[in-house]
């Protein structure tokens, strides 16, 4: 491993990349028993390790690619045995969160920022409910969670759990809490229940507290994704993220849901606002 670090530094890799590559190389060696030198292993062993990450640990495509890059670096740069063109691992499937977020806007009738700001504890998979906290007007409400989303959402939350555990192992893992809550429960920010359902892919410094945290994704990511697929589909009508919420309301009314019930699900202060969808 000393040799690996020496070569990484010779090629001016970032310190975080050095940590990540060393971690993946050690995991690769330990996966095969921990007693065999990598030079005595090759394509078969790398494929087995990367396939295990995809089929048993269900890691994201980006995580598997990081492990692949570490393996390629080890064999090409350190052991002088280029091997990347021979590799044929089972690939992790890309599960883009924008798709799941768009489904939740439509399947739960959420506003864009309500979806972006969801915490893990706001999802009740057993009762098929979503708890929306401090929504428009500072009000809380409960809305339905489409049953068709439960499987995807359950897998997504498990990936978020692994990401949070990884952050904790690196002495991070604290999430933003409103000031009153952070004072009342000073340790709550590191608990999994408070983590964002849709966390950012990278850590960032909170501009106010100057604490390194993982915030939620930017809403612009979903907005751009929606615009892109609308253009590709050749739809000429104006479509935005809010269109999914409108569609939820319209289809609920078409299916016979009482307008007063829909008013509660949508979080409208007056029924006149809900009547727009009729």
VOTIDREN-67371 format. One record per residue (C-alpha): residue number from 1; residue in one letter; x, y, z. Coordinates in steps of 0.25 Angstrom, whole numbers. Example, Ala and Ser with C-alpha at 12.3 -4.5 7.8 and 13.67 -1.06 7.14 Angstrom:
VOTIDREN-67371
(1 "A" (49 -18 31)) (2 "S" (55 -4 29)) 
***
This chain:
VOTIDREN-67371
(1 "X" (0 0 0)) (2 "X" (12 9 2)) (3 "X" (16 7 -12)) (4 "X" (1 10 -17)) (5 "X" (1 23 -9)) (6 "X" (15 27 -15)) (7 "X" (10 25 -29)) (8 "X" (-3 33 -26)) (9 "X" (5 44 -21)) (10 "X" (15 44 -33)) (11 "X" (3 45 -42)) (12 "X" (-2 57 -34)) (13 "X" (-15 50 -30)) (14 "X" (-24 58 -20)) (15 "X" (-23 54 -5)) (16 "X" (-37 49 -5)) (17 "X" (-35 41 -18)) (18 "X" (-23 35 -11)) (19 "X" (-32 31 1)) (20 "X" (-43 25 -7)) (21 "X" (-33 17 -17)) (22 "X" (-26 11 -5)) (23 "X" (-39 7 2)) (24 "X" (-44 0 -10)) (25 "X" (-31 -7 -13)) (26 "X" (-31 -12 1)) (27 "X" (-46 -17 0)) (28 "X" (-42 -24 -13)) (29 "X" (-31 -31 -6)) (30 "X" (-39 -35 6)) (31 "X" (-50 -40 -2)) (32 "X" (-41 -50 -8)) (33 "X" (-36 -55 6)) (34 "X" (-26 -44 9)) (35 "X" (-14 -53 7)) (36 "X" (-12 -53 -8)) (37 "X" (-4 -42 -15)) (38 "X" (-11 -34 -26)) (39 "X" (0 -38 -36)) (40 "X" (-4 -52 -34)) (41 "X" (-19 -49 -37)) (42 "X" (-25 -43 -50)) (43 "X" (-37 -42 -58)) (44 "X" (-45 -53 -52)) (45 "X" (-43 -47 -38)) (46 "X" (-46 -33 -42)) (47 "X" (-59 -37 -49)) (48 "X" (-63 -45 -37)) (49 "X" (-61 -33 -27)) (50 "X" (-68 -23 -36)) (51 "X" (-80 -32 -39)) (52 "X" (-81 -35 -24)) (53 "X" (-82 -20 -22)) (54 "X" (-94 -19 -32)) (55 "X" (-101 -32 -29)) (56 "X" (-100 -34 -14)) (57 "X" (-97 -20 -8)) (58 "X" (-106 -13 -19)) (59 "X" (-96 -1 -20)) (60 "X" (-99 11 -29)) (61 "X" (-93 11 -43)) (62 "X" (-84 22 -39)) (63 "X" (-79 15 -27)) (64 "X" (-76 2 -35)) (65 "X" (-68 11 -45)) (66 "X" (-60 17 -34)) (67 "X" (-56 3 -30)) (68 "X" (-53 -1 -44)) (69 "X" (-44 12 -46)) (70 "X" (-36 8 -33)) (71 "X" (-34 -6 -39)) (72 "X" (-30 -1 -53)) (73 "X" (-20 9 -46)) (74 "X" (-14 -2 -37)) (75 "X" (-11 -12 -49)) (76 "X" (-7 -1 -60)) (77 "X" (1 9 -51)) (78 "X" (6 1 -40)) (79 "X" (7 -14 -45)) (80 "X" (10 -10 -59)) (81 "X" (-1 -20 -64)) (82 "X" (-12 -12 -72)) (83 "X" (-24 -20 -71)) (84 "X" (-36 -11 -73)) (85 "X" (-40 -16 -87)) (86 "X" (-42 -30 -82)) (87 "X" (-51 -27 -70)) (88 "X" (-66 -31 -72)) (89 "X" (-73 -29 -58)) (90 "X" (-88 -29 -56)) (91 "X" (-91 -14 -56)) (92 "X" (-98 -7 -46)) (93 "X" (-111 -1 -51)) (94 "X" (-112 14 -51)) (95 "X" (-124 19 -43)) (96 "X" (-124 34 -45)) (97 "X" (-131 41 -34)) (98 "X" (-138 51 -43)) (99 "X" (-147 40 -48)) (100 "X" (-151 36 -34)) (101 "X" (-153 50 -30)) (102 "X" (-162 53 -42)) (103 "X" (-170 40 -39)) (104 "X" (-172 45 -25)) (105 "X" (-177 59 -30)) (106 "X" (-188 52 -38)) (107 "X" (-190 40 -28)) (108 "X" (-191 48 -16)) (109 "X" (-195 62 -21)) (110 "X" (-183 69 -15)) (111 "X" (-178 83 -19)) (112 "X" (-163 83 -24)) (113 "X" (-157 88 -11)) (114 "X" (-165 79 -2)) (115 "X" (-160 67 -9)) (116 "X" (-145 72 -9)) (117 "X" (-146 75 6)) (118 "X" (-152 62 10)) (119 "X" (-145 55 22)) (120 "X" (-144 40 24)) (121 "X" (-154 40 36)) (122 "X" (-164 47 27)) (123 "X" (-166 34 19)) (124 "X" (-176 24 25)) (125 "X" (-175 12 16)) (126 "X" (-184 3 24)) (127 "X" (-195 12 24)) (128 "X" (-193 18 10)) (129 "X" (-192 32 15)) (130 "X" (-183 44 13)) (131 "X" (-182 55 24)) (132 "X" (-179 69 19)) (133 "X" (-173 78 29)) (134 "X" (-173 93 29)) (135 "X" (-179 94 15)) (136 "X" (-185 106 8)) (137 "X" (-190 115 19)) (138 "X" (-182 108 29)) (139 "X" (-192 97 30)) (140 "X" (-190 82 32)) (141 "X" (-199 72 25)) (142 "X" (-200 57 21)) (143 "X" (-202 52 7)) (144 "X" (-202 38 1)) (145 "X" (-190 30 -5)) (146 "X" (-193 23 -17)) (147 "X" (-191 8 -15)) (148 "X" (-184 7 -28)) (149 "X" (-173 15 -22)) (150 "X" (-170 7 -10)) (151 "X" (-160 -3 -15)) (152 "X" (-152 8 -22)) (153 "X" (-153 17 -10)) (154 "X" (-149 6 -1)) (155 "X" (-136 2 -9)) (156 "X" (-133 17 -10)) (157 "X" (-134 19 5)) (158 "X" (-124 7 7)) (159 "X" (-114 14 -2)) (160 "X" (-116 27 6)) (161 "X" (-113 19 19)) (162 "X" (-100 14 13)) (163 "X" (-96 27 9)) (164 "X" (-99 33 23)) (165 "X" (-91 22 29)) (166 "X" (-79 25 20)) (167 "X" (-80 39 24)) (168 "X" (-80 36 39)) (169 "X" (-68 27 37)) (170 "X" (-61 39 32)) (171 "X" (-65 48 43)) (172 "X" (-76 55 35)) (173 "X" (-91 51 35)) (174 "X" (-97 63 41)) (175 "X" (-109 69 34)) (176 "X" (-115 83 35)) (177 "X" (-126 85 45)) (178 "X" (-135 97 48)) (179 "X" (-128 105 59)) (180 "X" (-138 102 70)) (181 "X" (-137 87 67)) (182 "X" (-122 87 67)) (183 "X" (-122 94 81)) (184 "X" (-132 84 87)) (185 "X" (-126 72 81)) (186 "X" (-111 75 78)) (187 "X" (-108 61 74)) (188 "X" (-120 59 65)) (189 "X" (-113 64 52)) (190 "X" (-105 51 52)) (191 "X" (-116 42 53)) (192 "X" (-121 35 40)) (193 "X" (-135 39 42)) (194 "X" (-132 53 40)) (195 "X" (-124 51 27)) (196 "X" (-130 56 14)) (197 "X" (-136 46 5)) (198 "X" (-130 52 -7)) (199 "X" (-116 56 -2)) (200 "X" (-105 64 -10)) (201 "X" (-95 55 -17)) (202 "X" (-84 63 -10)) (203 "X" (-81 70 4)) (204 "X" (-81 85 5)) (205 "X" (-78 95 15)) (206 "X" (-91 102 21)) (207 "X" (-89 117 18)) (208 "X" (-95 121 31)) (209 "X" (-89 111 41)) (210 "X" (-77 107 33)) (211 "X" (-79 93 36)) (212 "X" (-76 82 26)) (213 "X" (-89 75 23)) (214 "X" (-97 67 12)) (215 "X" (-109 76 8)) (216 "X" (-121 72 -1)) (217 "X" (-120 72 -16)) (218 "X" (-122 85 -23)) (219 "X" (-136 87 -29)) (220 "X" (-130 91 -42)) (221 "X" (-125 77 -45)) (222 "X" (-139 72 -46)) (223 "X" (-144 84 -53)) (224 "X" (-133 82 -64)) (225 "X" (-136 67 -65)) (226 "X" (-151 70 -67)) (227 "X" (-148 80 -78)) (228 "X" (-138 71 -85)) (229 "X" (-148 59 -86)) (230 "X" (-160 68 -90)) (231 "X" (-151 73 -101)) (232 "X" (-147 59 -105)) (233 "X" (-162 54 -105)) (234 "X" (-166 65 -114)) (235 "X" (-176 71 -105)) (236 "X" (-180 85 -109)) (237 "X" (-188 88 -97)) (238 "X" (-182 96 -86)) (239 "X" (-177 85 -75)) (240 "X" (-170 88 -62)) (241 "X" (-169 80 -49)) (242 "X" (-181 87 -44)) (243 "X" (-189 80 -55)) (244 "X" (-188 66 -48)) (245 "X" (-195 72 -36)) (246 "X" (-206 78 -45)) (247 "X" (-207 64 -51)) (248 "X" (-208 57 -38)) (249 "X" (-220 66 -34)) (250 "X" (-227 65 -47)) (251 "X" (-226 50 -47)) (252 "X" (-230 49 -33)) (253 "X" (-243 56 -36)) (254 "X" (-245 48 -48)) (255 "X" (-245 36 -39)) (256 "X" (-255 41 -30)) (257 "X" (-247 46 -19)) (258 "X" (-255 57 -10)) (259 "X" (-250 71 -13)) (260 "X" (-249 74 2)) (261 "X" (-240 61 4)) (262 "X" (-232 66 -8)) (263 "X" (-231 80 -2)) (264 "X" (-225 74 10)) (265 "X" (-215 65 2)) (266 "X" (-211 77 -6)) (267 "X" (-209 86 6)) (268 "X" (-218 97 0)) (269 "X" (-223 108 10)) (270 "X" (-236 109 2)) (271 "X" (-245 100 -6)) (272 "X" (-246 110 -17)) (273 "X" (-231 107 -20)) (274 "X" (-234 92 -21)) (275 "X" (-246 95 -30)) (276 "X" (-237 100 -41)) (277 "X" (-234 86 -44)) (278 "X" (-248 83 -48)) 
***
